[in-house]
Structure formats: C-alpha cells, structure tokens
Amino acid sequence: MNLLRLFKTPDATSLASRDLEEAKRQLLMTQAQAEHSAKMVEYYQGVVTRLSNYVQTEVSQTYQ
C-alpha cells in the first residue's frame, strides 16, 4: 500500500460518492423508522377503538 495515498486529500468525486452512500444508508434507515411508526399508529388506533368500545359497553350495561 502506498503510504502517500493514506494522507492524500480525496478528490471531489470520491467525497461525493462517499456522501451519496451515506445518504442512501440514512434514507433506508429513515424509511424503516417511518414504516415502524406507521404500523405503531395503526396498532394504537386499534387499541383505542377496542378499549373505547369495551368501556362504552360496560358503562351502558352498568346503567341498565
């Protein structure tokens, strides 16, 4: 390995390529987080609906 190459400043294309790969990794990670968050929203909407129905049923049966 050429020792001089280790200390050489990378050219613009190399820097841009590295930045592009990092941006792709960040995009994939953020998309995965967004997908997870969307599923959690669906889950908690279901929980709220189920519990609301349960509470409403229990209250209506209590006052009959």
Buried (B, 14 or more C-beta within 10 A) or exposed (E): EEEEEEEEEEEEEEEEEEEEEEEEEEEEEEEEEEEEEEEEEEEEEEEEEEEEEEEEEEEEEEEE
